[in-house]
Amino acid sequence: MTPEELSATIAVCIEEGIAAGEIALTNEDIVEVRVERPKVREHGDWSTNVAMQLAKKAGTNPRAFAELLVARLATVEGIDAAEIAGPGFINIRLAAGAAGELARSIVHAGADYGRGETLAGTHINVEFVSANPTGPIHLGGTRWAAVGDSLSRLLEFHGAKVTREYYFNDHGVQIDNFAASLLAFLKGEDTPENGYGGAYIGEIANEVLQGAMETGEDDPLELPREEALEFFRARGVHLMFDQVKESLENFGVHFDVFFHENSLHESGKVDKALKELKASGALYEADGAWWLKSTDHGDEKDRVVIKSDGNAAYIAGDIAYIRDKHERGADLCIYLLGADHHGYIARLKAAAAALGFDPDSVEVIIGQMVNLVKDGTPVRMSKRAGTVVTMEDLVDVVGVDAARYALARSSADATLDIDLDLLASATNANPVFYVQYAHARTAGVARNAAEYGIHRADGFDASLLTHEADSALLGILGEFPRVVAQAVDFREQHRVARYLEEVAAAFNRWYDNTRVVPKGDEEVTDAHRTRLWLNDATGQVLRNGLGLLGVGAPERM
């Protein structure tokens, strides 16, 4: 019996109690019945607080309500016992057969186990990384690549249509400074103020120059300075962004849209949006500038949209961008932004509201810094980018799987320290190794079983899964749909990673206490065959969870 099946069974018992006049409620009063693992394993397989939720509506106390429900649950096939605990919790112990059926359900569901439909019909635009194309992706952007892609996978797993989008900032002074840095390198000049250093600047500059020479173009160094800057701006940004795209692809992150900020200005979309906001009264003029009435929508202060010099402020592009996303069909726009963008939450929601959209159609997730640590000391190891640690640096040391897992297994709003020595180690102290090795072990058990002539098709008897380790592992596996649903609801991909570590721990205990392949001259029994189903169910859950994190599930290690 799965948690979903048990929840439905409890709801039916309540409905039956209402129909029989035992419970003074209407069917409309019934809340969503949730079951979860008891804190103390000996208390049973599942626990629910539904009696505490409904007792007041029923005009009684929680324990009295629970007594009525327990009496009905005791008659349900597959439930071995139901007991009242504390102020009105109901602890439920399943019969071995009912609990064990979960193994077969998981195997049959395969890659769909844990999938939900809560977001079916919803189009979600997830914008992440979006680093300026002025250098390699740094460690903060690498974290967003891992988190953003994992969240996108989770949203899709619950039915959403997801557009992964990268906002390509090719409009503004950062690009001007980048072009000036390239030109200064080739002319042997000092890096300009607010310019960019690092070996990659020389690499890009030389590649731009070589490309011009190979195509027979005029030497860009001989052009007037403004023309030379424009030349390096166009060619340099293109080459740099190609490197960024390649790094992301190698990291397993594939974007559906690379949106150019400059297109908003060149197409007139910024001017059009601001003209409409002026007409609607959402903008007002003061001190020679135009301001968005963002305080009308919960922002702490109004925001300058058109500066006193007549140039558009950065938020002008944001406003047009929100409209463009909605016009492309997005029902929800999720932004993943760095710690220095905390003020953007209110201003982006205010911009959406001013445009006539639901402010809740904009979500902003703020991420914190990432530090690399080796021997307890912060690491600065990038040769290409000076003091900036890049995506390539991290991947070179620990690999894609370890990097993605380490960056996704913690809440995005917490500062993260990554121990390079630990992450590169093949030990159980390394979380990604621990989980991947557990999956490889399930594959190894299945191979050994096949060599011994043990196959799932030859038998399954759920009532034989009576060992305490069987029950504990089944209980953990049954939690996967709930964990995924919570990760989706709270936008917290790290819940999946931490859950997988629990699965690995439960599987290792099960592996130490039970057998799929008999010892010595022992005969193969239905218990061995049935436990192969449980072994394979565990492997399926680990694969599904790792897949949601964009991490591989190796069969041999």
C-alpha positions as CSV (number, residue, x, y, z in Angstrom):
1,M,0.0,0.0,0.0
2,T,1.5,3.3,-1.1
3,P,1.2,6.5,0.9
4,E,-1.2,7.8,-1.7
5,E,-3.3,4.7,-1.4
6,L,-3.3,4.9,2.4
7,S,-4.3,8.6,2.3
8,A,-7.2,7.7,0.0
9,T,-8.2,4.8,2.3
10,I,-8.3,7.1,5.3
11,A,-10.4,9.6,3.4
12,V,-12.9,6.8,2.5
13,C,-13.1,5.7,6.1
14,I,-14.0,9.3,7.1
15,E,-16.6,9.5,4.4
16,E,-18.1,6.2,5.6
17,G,-18.2,7.5,9.1
18,I,-20.0,10.6,7.9
19,A,-22.5,8.4,6.0
20,A,-23.1,6.2,9.0
21,G,-23.7,9.3,11.3
22,E,-20.6,8.5,13.4
23,I,-18.7,11.6,12.3
24,A,-20.5,15.0,12.4
25,L,-18.9,16.4,9.2
26,T,-19.8,16.8,5.6
27,N,-17.7,15.5,2.8
28,E,-16.8,19.1,1.9
29,D,-15.1,19.4,5.3
30,I,-12.6,16.7,4.6
31,V,-9.1,18.1,4.2
32,E,-6.3,16.5,2.2
33,V,-5.2,13.5,4.2
34,R,-1.4,13.4,4.6
35,V,0.5,10.5,6.0
36,E,4.2,10.5,6.9
37,R,6.8,8.4,8.6
38,P,6.5,8.4,12.5
39,K,9.5,9.9,14.2
40,V,10.0,6.6,16.1
41,R,10.1,3.7,13.8
42,E,8.6,1.3,16.3
43,H,5.4,3.3,16.2
44,G,4.5,1.9,12.9
45,D,4.8,2.4,9.1
46,W,2.8,5.6,8.8
47,S,1.3,8.4,10.9
48,T,-1.4,11.0,10.2
49,N,-2.7,14.0,12.1
50,V,-6.0,14.1,10.3
51,A,-8.0,13.7,13.5
52,M,-6.4,16.8,14.9
53,Q,-7.2,18.7,11.8
54,L,-10.9,17.8,11.7
55,A,-11.9,17.3,15.3
56,K,-12.9,20.9,16.0
57,K,-15.1,21.0,12.9
58,A,-16.7,17.7,14.0
59,G,-17.5,19.2,17.5
60,T,-15.3,16.8,19.4
61,N,-11.7,16.4,20.6
62,P,-8.9,14.9,18.5
63,R,-8.6,11.6,20.5
64,A,-12.3,11.0,20.3
65,F,-12.3,11.6,16.6
66,A,-9.2,9.3,16.3
67,E,-11.0,6.5,18.1
68,L,-13.8,6.6,15.6
69,L,-11.3,6.5,12.7
70,V,-9.1,3.8,14.2
71,A,-12.1,1.5,14.6
72,R,-12.8,1.8,10.9
73,L,-9.1,1.5,9.9
74,A,-8.8,-1.8,11.8
75,T,-11.3,-3.4,9.4
76,V,-9.3,-2.4,6.2
77,E,-7.5,-5.2,4.5
78,G,-3.8,-4.5,4.4
79,I,-3.7,-2.6,7.7
80,D,-2.3,-4.7,10.6
81,A,-2.9,-2.2,13.4
82,A,-4.0,1.4,14.0
83,E,-3.2,3.1,17.3
84,I,-3.8,6.5,18.9
85,A,-0.7,8.4,20.1
86,G,-0.3,11.7,22.0
87,P,-3.0,14.3,21.5
88,G,-4.6,12.5,18.5
89,F,-2.0,11.2,16.1
90,I,-2.9,7.9,14.5
91,N,0.0,5.5,13.9
92,I,-0.7,2.8,11.3
93,R,1.2,-0.5,10.8
94,L,0.6,-2.2,7.5
95,A,0.4,-5.9,7.0
96,A,3.6,-7.2,5.4
97,G,1.9,-8.0,2.1
98,A,0.4,-4.5,1.8
99,A,3.7,-2.8,2.6
100,G,5.6,-5.1,0.3
101,E,3.4,-4.4,-2.7
102,L,5.2,-1.1,-3.0
103,A,8.3,-2.8,-4.4
104,R,6.3,-4.2,-7.3
105,S,4.5,-0.8,-7.8
106,I,7.8,1.0,-8.1
107,V,9.3,-1.4,-10.5
108,H,6.2,-1.3,-12.7
109,A,6.1,2.5,-12.6
110,G,9.8,2.7,-13.5
111,A,11.0,6.2,-14.5
112,D,7.5,7.6,-13.7
113,Y,7.6,6.6,-10.0
114,G,7.2,9.8,-8.0
115,R,5.8,11.8,-11.0
116,G,3.0,14.3,-10.3
117,E,0.5,16.4,-12.2
118,T,0.1,19.4,-9.9
119,L,1.6,21.7,-12.6
120,A,0.0,20.2,-15.6
121,G,-1.0,22.9,-18.1
122,T,1.3,25.5,-16.5
123,H,4.0,27.1,-18.6
124,I,6.9,28.2,-16.4
125,N,9.9,30.3,-17.6
126,V,12.9,29.6,-15.4
127,E,15.7,32.1,-15.9
128,F,19.0,31.2,-14.4
129,V,22.8,31.7,-14.6
130,S,22.4,34.8,-17.0
131,A,26.0,35.8,-16.2
132,N,27.3,38.8,-18.2
133,P,29.2,37.5,-21.3
134,T,32.4,39.2,-20.1
135,G,34.2,36.2,-18.7
136,P,33.9,32.5,-17.8
137,I,31.1,31.3,-15.6
138,H,32.2,31.8,-12.0
139,L,31.4,29.6,-9.0
140,G,28.2,31.5,-8.2
141,G,26.9,31.0,-11.7
142,T,27.9,27.4,-11.6
143,R,25.7,26.9,-8.5
144,W,22.8,28.5,-10.4
145,A,23.4,26.2,-13.3
146,A,23.1,23.1,-11.0
147,V,20.1,24.5,-9.0
148,G,18.2,26.0,-11.9
149,D,18.5,22.9,-14.0
150,S,17.4,20.7,-11.1
151,L,14.4,22.9,-10.3
152,S,13.5,22.8,-14.0
153,R,13.6,19.0,-14.0
154,L,11.4,18.9,-10.9
155,L,8.9,21.2,-12.3
156,E,8.7,19.2,-15.5
157,F,8.4,16.0,-13.4
158,H,5.2,17.5,-11.9
159,G,3.7,18.3,-15.3
160,A,4.9,21.8,-16.1
161,K,6.0,22.9,-19.5
162,V,9.4,24.6,-18.6
163,T,11.4,27.0,-20.7
164,R,15.0,27.2,-19.5
165,E,16.1,30.7,-20.3
166,Y,19.5,32.6,-20.2
167,Y,19.3,36.4,-20.2
168,F,22.2,37.5,-22.3
169,N,23.2,40.9,-21.1
170,D,24.6,42.5,-24.2
171,H,23.5,46.0,-23.5
172,G,25.3,48.3,-21.1
173,V,28.7,49.5,-19.7
174,Q,29.9,46.0,-18.8
175,I,30.1,45.1,-22.5
176,D,31.9,48.4,-23.2
177,N,34.4,47.7,-20.5
178,F,34.9,44.2,-21.9
179,A,35.7,45.5,-25.4
180,A,38.0,48.1,-23.9
181,S,39.8,45.4,-22.0
182,L,40.4,43.3,-25.2
183,L,41.7,46.3,-27.1
184,A,44.0,47.3,-24.2
185,F,45.5,43.9,-24.1
186,L,46.5,43.9,-27.8
187,K,47.8,47.4,-27.6
188,G,49.9,46.6,-24.5
189,E,48.0,49.1,-22.4
190,D,47.0,48.8,-18.8
191,T,43.6,47.2,-18.1
192,P,41.1,50.1,-18.1
193,E,39.3,51.1,-14.9
194,N,36.4,48.7,-14.2
195,G,37.8,46.5,-17.0
196,Y,38.5,42.8,-17.0
197,G,41.7,40.8,-16.4
198,G,42.8,37.2,-16.4
199,A,44.3,35.0,-19.1
200,Y,41.0,34.6,-20.9
201,I,41.1,38.3,-22.0
202,G,44.3,37.6,-23.9
203,E,42.9,34.4,-25.4
204,I,39.7,36.1,-26.7
205,A,41.6,39.2,-27.9
206,N,44.1,37.1,-29.9
207,E,41.3,35.0,-31.3
208,V,39.4,38.1,-32.5
209,L,42.5,39.4,-34.1
210,Q,43.4,36.1,-35.8
211,G,39.9,35.8,-37.2
212,A,40.1,39.2,-38.8
213,M,43.5,38.4,-40.3
214,E,42.3,35.0,-41.7
215,T,39.3,36.6,-43.4
216,G,41.3,39.4,-44.9
217,E,39.6,42.2,-43.0
218,D,41.3,45.5,-42.0
219,D,43.6,45.2,-39.0
220,P,41.2,46.3,-36.2
221,L,44.1,47.8,-34.3
222,E,44.5,50.3,-37.1
223,L,40.9,51.4,-36.9
224,P,39.8,54.6,-35.1
225,R,39.4,53.8,-31.5
226,E,35.6,53.9,-31.5
227,E,35.4,51.7,-34.5
228,A,38.0,49.3,-33.0
229,L,36.0,49.1,-29.7
230,E,32.8,48.3,-31.7
231,F,34.7,45.6,-33.6
232,F,36.0,44.0,-30.4
233,R,32.6,44.4,-28.7
234,A,30.8,42.5,-31.4
235,R,33.4,39.8,-32.1
236,G,34.7,39.4,-28.5
237,V,31.3,39.0,-26.9
238,H,30.3,36.4,-29.5
239,L,33.4,34.3,-28.8
240,M,33.1,34.7,-25.1
241,F,29.5,33.6,-25.1
242,D,30.3,30.6,-27.3
243,Q,32.7,29.5,-24.5
244,V,30.0,30.1,-21.9
245,K,27.5,28.0,-23.9
246,E,30.0,25.2,-24.3
247,S,30.8,25.2,-20.6
248,L,27.1,24.9,-19.8
249,E,26.6,22.1,-22.3
250,N,29.5,20.2,-20.8
251,F,27.9,20.7,-17.4
252,G,24.7,19.0,-18.6
253,V,22.7,22.2,-18.7
254,H,20.8,22.9,-21.9
255,F,18.9,26.1,-22.4
256,D,15.8,26.5,-24.6
257,V,16.2,30.3,-25.1
258,F,19.2,32.6,-25.0
259,F,17.5,36.0,-24.8
260,H,19.5,39.1,-25.8
261,E,18.8,42.1,-23.7
262,N,19.8,44.4,-26.5
263,S,16.8,43.0,-28.5
264,L,14.4,44.6,-26.1
265,H,15.9,48.0,-26.9
266,E,16.5,47.6,-30.6
267,S,12.9,46.2,-31.2
268,G,11.3,49.1,-29.4
269,K,9.8,46.9,-26.7
270,V,11.3,49.0,-23.9
271,D,9.9,52.2,-25.3
272,K,6.5,50.6,-26.0
273,A,6.2,49.3,-22.4
274,L,7.2,52.6,-20.9
275,K,4.8,54.6,-23.1
276,E,2.0,52.4,-22.0
277,L,2.9,52.7,-18.3
278,K,3.0,56.5,-18.7
279,A,-0.4,56.4,-20.3
280,S,-1.8,54.3,-17.4
281,G,-0.4,56.5,-14.7
282,A,2.0,53.8,-13.4
283,L,4.9,56.2,-14.2
284,Y,5.3,59.8,-12.9
285,E,7.8,62.5,-13.6
286,A,9.9,64.1,-10.8
287,D,13.3,65.7,-10.6
288,G,13.7,65.4,-14.4
289,A,13.3,61.6,-14.3
290,W,10.5,59.1,-14.7
291,W,9.6,56.9,-11.7
292,L,7.6,53.6,-11.4
293,K,5.0,53.8,-8.6
294,S,6.4,50.5,-7.3
295,T,5.4,51.4,-3.7
296,D,1.8,51.0,-4.8
297,H,2.6,47.3,-5.2
298,G,4.6,46.7,-2.0
299,D,8.1,47.9,-2.9
300,E,10.0,49.9,-0.3
301,K,10.5,52.8,-2.6
302,D,9.6,54.0,-6.1
303,R,12.2,53.2,-8.8
304,V,13.7,55.4,-11.4
305,V,12.9,54.0,-14.9
306,I,14.1,56.8,-17.1
307,K,17.0,58.8,-15.7
308,S,17.3,62.5,-15.8
309,D,19.7,62.3,-18.7
310,G,17.0,60.6,-20.7
311,N,18.7,57.1,-20.7
312,A,16.7,54.1,-19.5
313,A,17.6,52.6,-16.1
314,Y,18.2,48.9,-15.9
315,I,14.7,48.3,-14.6
316,A,13.3,49.5,-17.9
317,G,14.6,46.4,-19.6
318,D,13.3,44.3,-16.7
319,I,9.8,45.7,-17.3
320,A,9.8,45.0,-21.0
321,Y,11.3,41.6,-20.3
322,I,8.5,40.5,-17.9
323,R,6.0,41.5,-20.6
324,D,7.9,39.6,-23.3
325,K,7.9,36.4,-21.2
326,H,4.2,36.6,-20.6
327,E,3.6,37.3,-24.3
328,R,5.5,34.2,-25.1
329,G,3.1,32.2,-23.0
330,A,4.7,32.0,-19.5
331,D,2.2,31.6,-16.7
332,L,4.9,31.9,-14.1
333,C,8.4,33.5,-14.4
334,I,11.0,32.3,-11.9
335,Y,14.2,34.2,-11.6
336,L,17.3,32.8,-9.9
337,L,19.4,35.8,-8.8
338,G,22.5,36.3,-6.7
339,A,22.7,37.6,-3.1
340,D,23.3,41.2,-4.2
341,H,19.9,41.2,-6.0
342,H,17.6,40.8,-2.9
343,G,15.9,44.1,-3.7
344,Y,14.8,42.8,-7.0
345,I,12.1,40.6,-5.4
346,A,9.7,43.5,-4.7
347,R,10.6,45.6,-7.8
348,L,10.0,42.7,-10.2
349,K,6.7,41.9,-8.6
350,A,5.8,45.6,-8.7
351,A,6.8,45.8,-12.4
352,A,4.5,42.8,-13.2
353,A,1.6,44.4,-11.3
354,A,2.1,47.7,-13.1
355,L,1.8,45.9,-16.4
356,G,-1.4,44.3,-15.3
357,F,-0.1,40.9,-14.5
358,D,-0.5,39.0,-11.2
359,P,2.5,39.8,-9.1
360,D,2.5,36.2,-8.0
361,S,3.3,35.3,-11.6
362,V,6.9,36.4,-10.7
363,E,9.0,34.4,-8.3
364,V,12.5,35.4,-7.3
365,I,14.9,32.9,-5.6
366,I,18.0,34.5,-4.1
367,G,21.2,32.4,-3.8
368,Q,24.1,32.8,-1.6
369,M,27.9,32.6,-2.1
370,V,29.9,29.4,-2.7
371,N,33.3,28.9,-1.2
372,L,35.8,26.2,-2.1
373,V,37.8,24.8,0.8
374,K,40.9,22.6,0.9
375,D,42.6,21.6,4.1
376,G,40.3,24.2,5.9
377,T,41.6,27.1,3.7
378,P,39.7,29.0,1.0
379,V,40.9,28.1,-2.5
380,R,41.8,30.5,-5.2
381,M,42.8,28.3,-8.1
382,S,41.8,29.8,-11.4
383,K,44.7,30.5,-13.8
384,R,42.4,31.8,-16.5
385,A,40.4,34.3,-14.6
386,G,42.7,35.6,-11.9
387,T,41.0,35.2,-8.5
388,V,37.7,34.0,-9.9
389,V,37.0,30.3,-9.6
390,T,35.3,29.1,-12.7
391,M,33.0,26.2,-13.7
392,E,35.8,24.6,-15.6
393,D,38.1,24.7,-12.5
394,L,35.6,22.9,-10.3
395,V,34.7,20.3,-13.0
396,D,38.4,19.6,-13.6
397,V,39.0,18.8,-10.0
398,V,35.9,16.8,-9.0
399,G,33.9,16.0,-12.3
400,V,30.5,17.1,-13.4
401,D,28.4,14.7,-11.3
402,A,30.1,15.6,-8.0
403,A,30.0,19.3,-8.8
404,R,26.3,19.3,-9.7
405,Y,25.4,17.1,-6.7
406,A,27.4,19.2,-4.2
407,L,25.9,22.5,-5.5
408,A,22.3,21.1,-5.5
409,R,22.3,19.3,-2.1
410,S,22.1,22.5,0.0
411,S,19.4,25.2,0.1
412,A,20.2,28.0,-2.4
413,D,19.7,30.6,0.3
414,A,22.5,29.2,2.5
415,T,26.2,30.1,2.0
416,L,27.9,26.9,0.9
417,D,31.4,25.6,1.6
418,I,32.6,22.8,-0.6
419,D,35.5,20.7,0.6
420,L,37.4,19.7,-2.5
421,D,39.3,16.8,-0.9
422,L,36.1,15.3,0.4
423,L,34.2,15.8,-2.9
424,A,37.0,14.2,-4.9
425,S,37.3,11.2,-2.6
426,A,35.9,7.7,-3.2
427,T,34.6,7.3,0.3
428,N,31.2,7.1,2.0
429,A,31.9,10.5,3.6
430,N,31.5,11.9,0.1
431,P,27.7,12.3,-0.4
432,V,27.6,11.9,-4.2
433,F,29.9,8.8,-4.0
434,Y,27.7,7.4,-1.2
435,V,24.5,7.7,-3.3
436,Q,26.0,6.6,-6.6
437,Y,27.7,3.6,-5.0
438,A,24.4,2.5,-3.5
439,H,22.9,2.6,-7.0
440,A,25.9,0.7,-8.4
441,R,25.4,-1.9,-5.6
442,T,21.7,-2.4,-6.6
443,A,22.9,-3.1,-10.2
444,G,25.6,-5.5,-8.9
445,V,23.0,-7.4,-6.8
446,A,20.8,-7.7,-9.9
447,R,23.7,-9.0,-12.0
448,N,24.6,-11.6,-9.3
449,A,21.0,-12.7,-9.1
450,A,20.8,-13.2,-12.8
451,E,24.0,-15.3,-12.8
452,Y,22.4,-17.4,-10.0
453,G,19.2,-17.9,-12.0
454,I,17.1,-15.5,-9.9
455,H,14.7,-13.4,-11.9
456,R,11.8,-11.2,-11.0
457,A,9.5,-12.9,-13.4
458,D,9.8,-16.1,-11.4
459,G,7.9,-14.9,-8.4
460,F,6.8,-12.2,-6.1
461,D,5.2,-12.7,-2.6
462,A,5.0,-9.4,-0.8
463,S,4.1,-11.1,2.5
464,L,7.6,-12.5,2.7
465,L,9.2,-9.1,3.2
466,T,9.0,-9.5,7.0
467,H,12.5,-8.5,8.1
468,E,12.8,-5.2,9.9
469,A,15.2,-4.0,7.2
470,D,12.6,-4.8,4.5
471,S,10.0,-2.7,6.3
472,A,12.5,0.2,6.9
473,L,13.6,0.3,3.3
474,L,10.0,0.1,2.0
475,G,9.0,3.0,4.2
476,I,11.8,5.2,2.9
477,L,11.0,4.3,-0.8
478,G,7.4,5.1,-0.2
479,E,8.4,8.7,0.7
480,F,9.8,9.6,-2.7
481,P,6.6,11.0,-4.2
482,R,6.0,13.2,-1.1
483,V,9.6,14.4,-1.1
484,V,9.4,15.3,-4.8
485,A,6.1,17.1,-4.3
486,Q,7.6,19.2,-1.4
487,A,10.7,20.0,-3.4
488,V,8.4,21.3,-6.2
489,D,6.1,23.3,-3.9
490,F,9.0,24.9,-2.0
491,R,11.4,25.2,-4.9
492,E,13.9,23.3,-2.8
493,Q,15.8,20.7,-4.9
494,H,18.1,19.9,-2.0
495,R,15.3,17.9,-0.4
496,V,15.8,15.3,-3.1
497,A,19.5,15.0,-2.5
498,R,19.2,14.6,1.2
499,Y,16.4,12.0,0.7
500,L,18.6,10.0,-1.6
501,E,21.2,9.8,1.1
502,E,18.6,8.4,3.4
503,V,17.7,5.8,0.8
504,A,21.3,4.8,0.4
505,A,21.7,4.4,4.1
506,A,18.5,2.3,4.4
507,F,19.6,0.2,1.4
508,N,23.0,-0.5,2.9
509,R,21.5,-1.7,6.1
510,W,19.1,-3.9,4.2
511,Y,22.0,-5.2,2.1
512,D,23.8,-6.2,5.3
513,N,20.8,-7.9,6.9
514,T,19.0,-9.7,4.0
515,R,20.0,-11.6,0.9
516,V,18.9,-11.8,-2.7
517,V,21.4,-14.5,-3.6
518,P,21.4,-17.5,-1.1
519,K,24.6,-18.5,0.7
520,G,26.4,-21.7,-0.2
521,D,24.2,-24.6,-0.9
522,E,21.0,-22.9,0.1
523,E,18.1,-23.2,-2.3
524,V,16.6,-20.3,-4.0
525,T,13.3,-19.4,-2.4
526,D,10.4,-17.0,-3.2
527,A,11.9,-14.7,-0.5
528,H,15.1,-14.3,-2.6
529,R,13.1,-13.6,-5.7
530,T,10.8,-11.1,-3.9
531,R,13.8,-9.3,-2.4
532,L,15.2,-8.9,-5.9
533,W,12.1,-6.8,-6.6
534,L,12.9,-4.6,-3.6
535,N,16.5,-4.3,-4.7
536,D,15.4,-3.2,-8.1
537,A,12.8,-0.8,-6.7
538,T,15.6,0.8,-4.7
539,G,17.7,1.2,-7.8
540,Q,14.8,2.8,-9.6
541,V,14.2,5.4,-6.9
542,L,17.9,6.2,-6.8
543,R,17.9,6.6,-10.6
544,N,14.8,8.8,-10.6
545,G,16.2,11.0,-7.8
546,L,19.7,11.4,-9.3
547,G,18.1,12.1,-12.7
548,L,16.1,15.0,-11.1
549,L,19.5,16.5,-10.0
550,G,21.1,15.9,-13.4
551,V,23.5,13.4,-11.9
552,G,24.4,10.1,-13.4
553,A,23.5,6.7,-11.9
554,P,26.4,4.4,-12.7
555,E,26.0,0.7,-12.6
556,R,29.6,0.0,-11.8
557,M,32.1,1.9,-9.6
